[in-house]
Amino acid sequence: MRELNGVDCATKLNASLASGLKSVGVQYVARYLGNSWKSMDKTEADAISEVGLKIVSIWETNPTYAAYFTKDKGILDAKEASTYANAIGQTEGSAIYFAVDYDAQPSDMPVILNYFSGVRDGVDKRFKVGVYGSYAVLKTLYRHHAADYYWQTTSWSRGHVADFNHILQYQHDTTLAGIQVDYNEFSNLAGSWSRTVPAAGSHQPALTTYTVQSGDTLSGIAKKFNTTVDELAKLNNIENPNLIYVGQILRLSIQKSPGPAFYIIKTGDTLSQVALVFETTVAQLQTWNGIHDPNVIRAGQKIRVK
């Protein structure tokens, strides 16, 4: 049985509609970038974030036939999508999903790969590349490491489900909380983002963290730090407690603190990864910590994250 924890929709959302979705168990909302009747603007992105939902960004114009997919078009789409993502405040390290929205045939795969090569070249390096499409499309791109995140639709997938997908769109054109949506199951954060800004004068909690090591399990980490799997999953938005990865930064607890919060850099960490976990930006981390080159951080370095 699929777990409904995310939706995608063409409806423009306000705080009331977003709250309605959250009230029925939705945690993620996928919405379109761009300047059309179905795309979100900064006001909408703020409203979604403020009610506590994560956003998934989609770029789609008319990717419904093989001739659409050229390298030049991939570059152009990626540049346009990045411009809109930056305009609404999409956070660094999150993904933009580029759609392959038709029953692509084996003979179409070379041009689709060429398109995603262009996407890689054109996308703002602040963002990751996601792909939306059928099982066959995802399988092809996954083999060639052509994307960072994979969103499968059951349409045209002929009953196959990729074991590496981050999102599965499994039911279409359904009404939920008064909105026409597609149902999705998220297996992890999947490149989603939010931009929650604390109210003036409020203090953010200091976070205790742990970086996942080879051989770790969530139950083992929970036992080690005298907590529970459920609590860790809740703190870290983990949908499947069996899916954690080496290098993943886990929040262990939230402790009230009147001042800033700090994090100790571990081997393999990147500043963009830390920014994503603590819902801030690389630029803000650089400002707080006097970091001139965001690519130069060292294990053991203590940095302010809140």
C-alpha positions as a Markdown table, in Angstrom:
| # | Residue | x | y | z |
|---|---|---|---|---|
| 1 | Met | 0.0 | 0.0 | 0.0 |
| 2 | Arg | 1.3 | 3.4 | -1.0 |
| 3 | Glu | 1.8 | 6.2 | 1.6 |
| 4 | Leu | 0.2 | 9.5 | 0.5 |
| 5 | Asn | 2.6 | 12.1 | 1.8 |
| 6 | Gly | 3.0 | 14.4 | -1.1 |
| 7 | Val | 1.0 | 15.8 | -4.0 |
| 8 | Asp | 1.6 | 17.8 | -7.2 |
| 9 | Cys | -1.0 | 20.2 | -8.6 |
| 10 | Ala | -1.6 | 23.0 | -11.1 |
| 11 | Thr | -3.7 | 25.0 | -8.6 |
| 12 | Lys | -2.1 | 28.2 | -7.2 |
| 13 | Leu | -2.0 | 27.8 | -3.4 |
| 14 | Asn | -2.6 | 30.3 | -0.6 |
| 15 | Ala | -2.2 | 29.7 | 3.1 |
| 16 | Ser | -5.7 | 28.3 | 3.5 |
| 17 | Leu | -5.3 | 25.8 | 0.7 |
| 18 | Ala | -1.8 | 24.8 | 1.8 |
| 19 | Ser | -3.1 | 24.3 | 5.4 |
| 20 | Gly | -5.9 | 22.2 | 4.1 |
| 21 | Leu | -3.5 | 19.9 | 2.4 |
| 22 | Lys | -1.3 | 19.7 | 5.5 |
| 23 | Ser | -4.4 | 18.8 | 7.6 |
| 24 | Val | -4.9 | 15.6 | 5.6 |
| 25 | Gly | -1.3 | 14.4 | 6.0 |
| 26 | Val | 0.5 | 16.0 | 3.0 |
| 27 | Gln | 4.1 | 16.9 | 3.7 |
| 28 | Tyr | 5.3 | 17.8 | 0.2 |
| 29 | Val | 3.8 | 19.9 | -2.6 |
| 30 | Ala | 5.2 | 19.9 | -6.1 |
| 31 | Arg | 4.5 | 23.1 | -8.0 |
| 32 | Tyr | 5.6 | 24.6 | -11.3 |
| 33 | Leu | 8.3 | 27.2 | -11.9 |
| 34 | Gly | 7.7 | 29.8 | -14.6 |
| 35 | Asn | 5.2 | 32.5 | -15.6 |
| 36 | Ser | 2.0 | 30.7 | -16.6 |
| 37 | Trp | -1.4 | 30.1 | -15.1 |
| 38 | Lys | -0.1 | 27.1 | -13.2 |
| 39 | Ser | 3.2 | 28.4 | -11.9 |
| 40 | Met | 4.0 | 29.6 | -8.4 |
| 41 | Asp | 5.4 | 33.0 | -7.4 |
| 42 | Lys | 7.3 | 34.1 | -4.3 |
| 43 | Thr | 4.1 | 34.9 | -2.4 |
| 44 | Glu | 2.8 | 31.4 | -2.9 |
| 45 | Ala | 6.2 | 29.8 | -2.0 |
| 46 | Asp | 6.2 | 31.7 | 1.2 |
| 47 | Ala | 2.6 | 30.6 | 2.0 |
| 48 | Ile | 3.5 | 27.0 | 1.4 |
| 49 | Ser | 6.6 | 27.2 | 3.6 |
| 50 | Glu | 4.9 | 29.1 | 6.4 |
| 51 | Val | 2.4 | 26.3 | 7.0 |
| 52 | Gly | 5.3 | 23.8 | 7.3 |
| 53 | Leu | 5.1 | 22.1 | 3.9 |
| 54 | Lys | 8.1 | 21.2 | 1.7 |
| 55 | Ile | 8.2 | 22.4 | -1.9 |
| 56 | Val | 9.3 | 20.4 | -5.0 |
| 57 | Ser | 10.0 | 22.6 | -8.0 |
| 58 | Ile | 9.0 | 21.4 | -11.5 |
| 59 | Trp | 10.0 | 22.9 | -14.9 |
| 60 | Glu | 7.7 | 21.9 | -17.7 |
| 61 | Thr | 6.7 | 23.7 | -20.9 |
| 62 | Asn | 5.8 | 21.1 | -23.6 |
| 63 | Pro | 8.1 | 18.1 | -23.2 |
| 64 | Thr | 5.6 | 15.7 | -24.7 |
| 65 | Tyr | 7.4 | 14.5 | -27.9 |
| 66 | Ala | 10.8 | 13.4 | -28.9 |
| 67 | Ala | 11.7 | 16.4 | -31.1 |
| 68 | Tyr | 11.4 | 18.6 | -28.0 |
| 69 | Phe | 14.6 | 17.1 | -26.5 |
| 70 | Thr | 17.8 | 18.7 | -27.8 |
| 71 | Lys | 20.9 | 19.7 | -26.0 |
| 72 | Asp | 20.2 | 23.4 | -26.8 |
| 73 | Lys | 16.7 | 23.1 | -25.4 |
| 74 | Gly | 18.1 | 21.5 | -22.3 |
| 75 | Ile | 20.5 | 24.5 | -21.8 |
| 76 | Leu | 17.7 | 27.0 | -22.4 |
| 77 | Asp | 15.2 | 25.3 | -20.1 |
| 78 | Ala | 17.8 | 24.9 | -17.3 |
| 79 | Lys | 18.7 | 28.6 | -17.5 |
| 80 | Glu | 15.1 | 29.8 | -17.5 |
| 81 | Ala | 14.2 | 27.4 | -14.6 |
| 82 | Ser | 17.1 | 28.6 | -12.6 |
| 83 | Thr | 16.1 | 32.2 | -13.1 |
| 84 | Tyr | 12.6 | 31.5 | -11.8 |
| 85 | Ala | 13.9 | 29.4 | -8.9 |
| 86 | Asn | 16.2 | 32.2 | -7.7 |
| 87 | Ala | 13.4 | 34.7 | -8.1 |
| 88 | Ile | 11.1 | 32.9 | -5.6 |
| 89 | Gly | 13.9 | 32.2 | -3.2 |
| 90 | Gln | 14.4 | 28.5 | -3.8 |
| 91 | Thr | 17.2 | 27.3 | -1.4 |
| 92 | Glu | 20.6 | 26.2 | -2.5 |
| 93 | Gly | 21.1 | 22.4 | -2.7 |
| 94 | Ser | 17.5 | 21.7 | -3.6 |
| 95 | Ala | 16.4 | 20.3 | -7.0 |
| 96 | Ile | 14.5 | 21.4 | -10.1 |
| 97 | Tyr | 12.7 | 18.5 | -11.8 |
| 98 | Phe | 12.6 | 18.5 | -15.6 |
| 99 | Ala | 9.8 | 16.6 | -17.1 |
| 100 | Val | 9.6 | 13.9 | -19.8 |
| 101 | Asp | 5.8 | 13.9 | -20.0 |
| 102 | Tyr | 5.0 | 11.2 | -22.5 |
| 103 | Asp | 5.4 | 7.5 | -23.3 |
| 104 | Ala | 9.0 | 7.8 | -24.5 |
| 105 | Gln | 10.2 | 4.9 | -26.7 |
| 106 | Pro | 13.6 | 3.2 | -26.7 |
| 107 | Ser | 14.5 | 5.1 | -29.9 |
| 108 | Asp | 13.9 | 8.4 | -28.0 |
| 109 | Met | 16.3 | 7.8 | -25.2 |
| 110 | Pro | 19.5 | 9.2 | -27.0 |
| 111 | Val | 17.8 | 12.6 | -27.5 |
| 112 | Ile | 16.5 | 12.6 | -24.0 |
| 113 | Leu | 20.0 | 11.9 | -22.6 |
| 114 | Asn | 21.3 | 14.7 | -24.9 |
| 115 | Tyr | 18.7 | 17.1 | -23.4 |
| 116 | Phe | 19.7 | 16.3 | -19.9 |
| 117 | Ser | 23.3 | 16.9 | -20.8 |
| 118 | Gly | 22.2 | 20.4 | -21.8 |
| 119 | Val | 20.3 | 20.7 | -18.5 |
| 120 | Arg | 23.5 | 19.9 | -16.6 |
| 121 | Asp | 25.4 | 22.6 | -18.6 |
| 122 | Gly | 22.7 | 25.3 | -18.2 |
| 123 | Val | 21.5 | 24.9 | -14.6 |
| 124 | Asp | 22.6 | 27.3 | -11.9 |
| 125 | Lys | 25.1 | 25.2 | -9.9 |
| 126 | Arg | 23.2 | 26.1 | -6.7 |
| 127 | Phe | 20.6 | 23.6 | -7.7 |
| 128 | Lys | 20.4 | 19.8 | -8.3 |
| 129 | Val | 18.9 | 18.2 | -11.4 |
| 130 | Gly | 15.8 | 16.0 | -11.1 |
| 131 | Val | 13.9 | 14.1 | -13.7 |
| 132 | Tyr | 10.2 | 13.3 | -13.9 |
| 133 | Gly | 9.2 | 10.5 | -16.2 |
| 134 | Ser | 8.3 | 6.8 | -16.8 |
| 135 | Tyr | 10.2 | 3.8 | -15.5 |
| 136 | Ala | 12.1 | 3.4 | -18.8 |
| 137 | Val | 13.1 | 7.1 | -18.9 |
| 138 | Leu | 14.4 | 7.0 | -15.3 |
| 139 | Lys | 16.2 | 3.7 | -15.8 |
| 140 | Thr | 18.0 | 5.1 | -18.8 |
| 141 | Leu | 19.0 | 8.3 | -17.0 |
| 142 | Tyr | 20.0 | 6.5 | -13.8 |
| 143 | Arg | 22.4 | 4.2 | -15.8 |
| 144 | His | 24.1 | 7.3 | -17.2 |
| 145 | His | 24.1 | 9.3 | -13.9 |
| 146 | Ala | 22.3 | 12.0 | -15.8 |
| 147 | Ala | 20.3 | 13.3 | -12.8 |
| 148 | Asp | 20.5 | 13.7 | -9.0 |
| 149 | Tyr | 16.9 | 12.9 | -8.2 |
| 150 | Tyr | 14.3 | 10.6 | -9.8 |
| 151 | Trp | 10.6 | 11.1 | -9.8 |
| 152 | Gln | 8.7 | 8.2 | -11.4 |
| 153 | Thr | 5.1 | 8.3 | -12.7 |
| 154 | Thr | 3.2 | 5.1 | -13.0 |
| 155 | Ser | 1.9 | 6.4 | -16.3 |
| 156 | Trp | 3.6 | 4.5 | -19.2 |
| 157 | Ser | 5.6 | 2.4 | -16.6 |
| 158 | Arg | 3.7 | -0.8 | -17.4 |
| 159 | Gly | 3.7 | -1.9 | -13.8 |
| 160 | His | 7.4 | -1.4 | -13.1 |
| 161 | Val | 8.6 | 0.6 | -10.2 |
| 162 | Ala | 12.3 | 1.7 | -9.9 |
| 163 | Asp | 13.9 | 0.8 | -6.6 |
| 164 | Phe | 16.0 | 4.0 | -6.8 |
| 165 | Asn | 13.2 | 6.5 | -7.2 |
| 166 | His | 12.9 | 9.4 | -4.7 |
| 167 | Ile | 9.2 | 10.1 | -5.6 |
| 168 | Leu | 6.5 | 7.9 | -7.0 |
| 169 | Gln | 3.5 | 9.5 | -8.6 |
| 170 | Tyr | 0.9 | 6.7 | -8.3 |
| 171 | Gln | -2.6 | 8.2 | -8.6 |
| 172 | His | -3.8 | 10.9 | -11.0 |
| 173 | Asp | -6.5 | 13.6 | -11.2 |
| 174 | Thr | -7.9 | 13.1 | -7.7 |
| 175 | Thr | -9.6 | 15.7 | -5.4 |
| 176 | Leu | -8.0 | 16.2 | -2.0 |
| 177 | Ala | -8.9 | 19.0 | 0.4 |
| 178 | Gly | -10.9 | 20.6 | -2.4 |
| 179 | Ile | -7.9 | 20.7 | -4.9 |
| 180 | Gln | -7.3 | 18.5 | -7.9 |
| 181 | Val | -4.0 | 16.8 | -7.3 |
| 182 | Asp | -1.9 | 13.7 | -8.2 |
| 183 | Tyr | -0.9 | 11.5 | -5.3 |
| 184 | Asn | 2.8 | 10.9 | -4.6 |
| 185 | Glu | 4.9 | 8.8 | -2.2 |
| 186 | Phe | 8.2 | 10.4 | -1.1 |
| 187 | Ser | 10.9 | 8.0 | 0.1 |
| 188 | Asn | 13.1 | 10.9 | 1.4 |
| 189 | Leu | 13.4 | 14.7 | 1.1 |
| 190 | Ala | 14.0 | 14.3 | -2.7 |
| 191 | Gly | 15.5 | 17.7 | -3.3 |
| 192 | Ser | 12.6 | 19.5 | -1.7 |
| 193 | Trp | 12.9 | 22.8 | 0.0 |
| 194 | Ser | 11.3 | 25.4 | 2.2 |
| 195 | Arg | 12.1 | 28.9 | 3.3 |
| 196 | Thr | 10.9 | 29.3 | 6.9 |
| 197 | Val | 11.9 | 32.7 | 8.3 |
| 198 | Pro | 11.6 | 33.0 | 12.1 |
| 199 | Ala | 9.6 | 35.9 | 13.4 |
| 200 | Ala | 11.4 | 39.0 | 14.5 |
| 201 | Gly | 12.8 | 38.6 | 18.0 |
| 202 | Ser | 12.3 | 34.9 | 18.1 |
| 203 | His | 15.1 | 32.5 | 18.9 |
| 204 | Gln | 15.9 | 29.3 | 17.0 |
| 205 | Pro | 16.7 | 26.1 | 18.9 |
| 206 | Ala | 20.2 | 24.7 | 19.0 |
| 207 | Leu | 20.4 | 21.4 | 17.3 |
| 208 | Thr | 22.4 | 18.3 | 18.3 |
| 209 | Thr | 23.5 | 16.3 | 15.2 |
| 210 | Tyr | 25.1 | 13.1 | 14.1 |
| 211 | Thr | 26.6 | 12.2 | 10.7 |
| 212 | Val | 25.7 | 8.7 | 9.5 |
| 213 | Gln | 28.7 | 6.3 | 9.2 |
| 214 | Ser | 29.1 | 3.1 | 7.2 |
| 215 | Gly | 27.2 | 0.3 | 8.9 |
| 216 | Asp | 24.9 | 2.6 | 10.8 |
| 217 | Thr | 21.1 | 1.9 | 11.2 |
| 218 | Leu | 18.5 | 4.3 | 12.4 |
| 219 | Ser | 17.7 | 1.9 | 15.3 |
| 220 | Gly | 21.3 | 1.7 | 16.3 |
| 221 | Ile | 21.7 | 5.4 | 16.2 |
| 222 | Ala | 18.5 | 5.8 | 18.3 |
| 223 | Lys | 19.9 | 3.3 | 20.9 |
| 224 | Lys | 23.3 | 5.0 | 21.0 |
| 225 | Phe | 21.7 | 8.4 | 21.7 |
| 226 | Asn | 18.9 | 7.2 | 24.0 |
| 227 | Thr | 16.1 | 8.2 | 21.7 |
| 228 | Thr | 13.7 | 6.3 | 19.4 |
| 229 | Val | 13.5 | 5.6 | 15.7 |
| 230 | Asp | 10.2 | 7.4 | 15.5 |
| 231 | Glu | 11.6 | 10.5 | 17.1 |
| 232 | Leu | 14.6 | 10.5 | 14.7 |
| 233 | Ala | 12.4 | 9.9 | 11.7 |
| 234 | Lys | 10.2 | 12.8 | 12.8 |
| 235 | Leu | 13.1 | 15.2 | 13.4 |
| 236 | Asn | 14.7 | 14.4 | 10.0 |
| 237 | Asn | 11.6 | 14.0 | 7.8 |
| 238 | Ile | 12.6 | 10.4 | 7.1 |
| 239 | Glu | 9.7 | 8.5 | 5.5 |
| 240 | Asn | 11.4 | 5.1 | 5.4 |
| 241 | Pro | 13.6 | 4.4 | 8.5 |
| 242 | Asn | 15.5 | 1.7 | 6.6 |
| 243 | Leu | 16.8 | 4.3 | 4.1 |
| 244 | Ile | 19.6 | 6.4 | 5.5 |
| 245 | Tyr | 23.0 | 7.0 | 3.8 |
| 246 | Val | 26.6 | 7.5 | 4.8 |
| 247 | Gly | 27.3 | 11.2 | 5.3 |
| 248 | Gln | 23.7 | 12.1 | 6.0 |
| 249 | Ile | 23.4 | 14.7 | 8.8 |
| 250 | Leu | 20.8 | 13.7 | 11.3 |
| 251 | Arg | 19.2 | 15.9 | 13.9 |
| 252 | Leu | 19.2 | 14.1 | 17.2 |
| 253 | Ser | 17.3 | 16.6 | 19.4 |
| 254 | Ile | 16.1 | 20.1 | 19.7 |
| 255 | Gln | 17.2 | 22.0 | 22.8 |
| 256 | Lys | 16.0 | 25.4 | 23.7 |
| 257 | Ser | 18.8 | 28.0 | 23.5 |
| 258 | Pro | 18.7 | 31.8 | 23.6 |
| 259 | Gly | 21.6 | 32.1 | 21.2 |
| 260 | Pro | 23.0 | 30.8 | 17.9 |
| 261 | Ala | 23.4 | 27.1 | 17.1 |
| 262 | Phe | 26.6 | 25.6 | 15.9 |
| 263 | Tyr | 27.7 | 22.5 | 13.9 |
| 264 | Ile | 31.0 | 20.7 | 13.7 |
| 265 | Ile | 32.0 | 19.8 | 10.2 |
| 266 | Lys | 32.6 | 16.1 | 9.5 |
| 267 | Thr | 34.7 | 14.5 | 6.8 |
| 268 | Gly | 32.8 | 14.6 | 3.5 |
| 269 | Asp | 30.5 | 17.4 | 4.5 |
| 270 | Thr | 29.9 | 20.2 | 2.0 |
| 271 | Leu | 28.6 | 23.7 | 2.9 |
| 272 | Ser | 25.6 | 23.3 | 0.6 |
| 273 | Gln | 24.6 | 20.1 | 2.3 |
| 274 | Val | 24.9 | 21.8 | 5.7 |
| 275 | Ala | 22.9 | 24.7 | 4.5 |
| 276 | Leu | 20.1 | 22.4 | 3.2 |
| 277 | Val | 19.9 | 20.5 | 6.5 |
| 278 | Phe | 19.7 | 23.7 | 8.6 |
| 279 | Glu | 17.3 | 25.5 | 6.2 |
| 280 | Thr | 19.7 | 28.4 | 5.4 |
| 281 | Thr | 21.9 | 29.4 | 2.5 |
| 282 | Val | 25.6 | 29.0 | 1.7 |
| 283 | Ala | 25.9 | 32.7 | 1.5 |
| 284 | Gln | 24.5 | 33.1 | 5.0 |
| 285 | Leu | 26.8 | 30.4 | 6.4 |
| 286 | Gln | 29.7 | 32.3 | 4.7 |
| 287 | Thr | 28.7 | 35.6 | 6.3 |
| 288 | Trp | 28.2 | 34.1 | 9.8 |
| 289 | Asn | 31.5 | 32.2 | 9.7 |
| 290 | Gly | 33.8 | 34.4 | 7.6 |
| 291 | Ile | 34.2 | 31.7 | 5.0 |
| 292 | His | 35.6 | 33.2 | 1.8 |
| 293 | Asp | 35.6 | 30.1 | -0.4 |
| 294 | Pro | 32.5 | 27.9 | 0.1 |
| 295 | Asn | 34.4 | 24.9 | -1.3 |
| 296 | Val | 37.1 | 25.1 | 1.5 |
| 297 | Ile | 35.9 | 23.8 | 4.8 |
| 298 | Arg | 37.7 | 21.3 | 7.1 |
| 299 | Ala | 36.7 | 18.4 | 9.4 |
| 300 | Gly | 36.5 | 19.6 | 13.0 |
| 301 | Gln | 35.6 | 23.2 | 12.0 |
| 302 | Lys | 32.9 | 24.7 | 14.1 |
| 303 | Ile | 30.5 | 26.8 | 12.2 |
| 304 | Arg | 27.3 | 28.8 | 13.1 |
| 305 | Val | 24.2 | 27.4 | 11.4 |
| 306 | Lys | 21.5 | 29.4 | 13.1 |
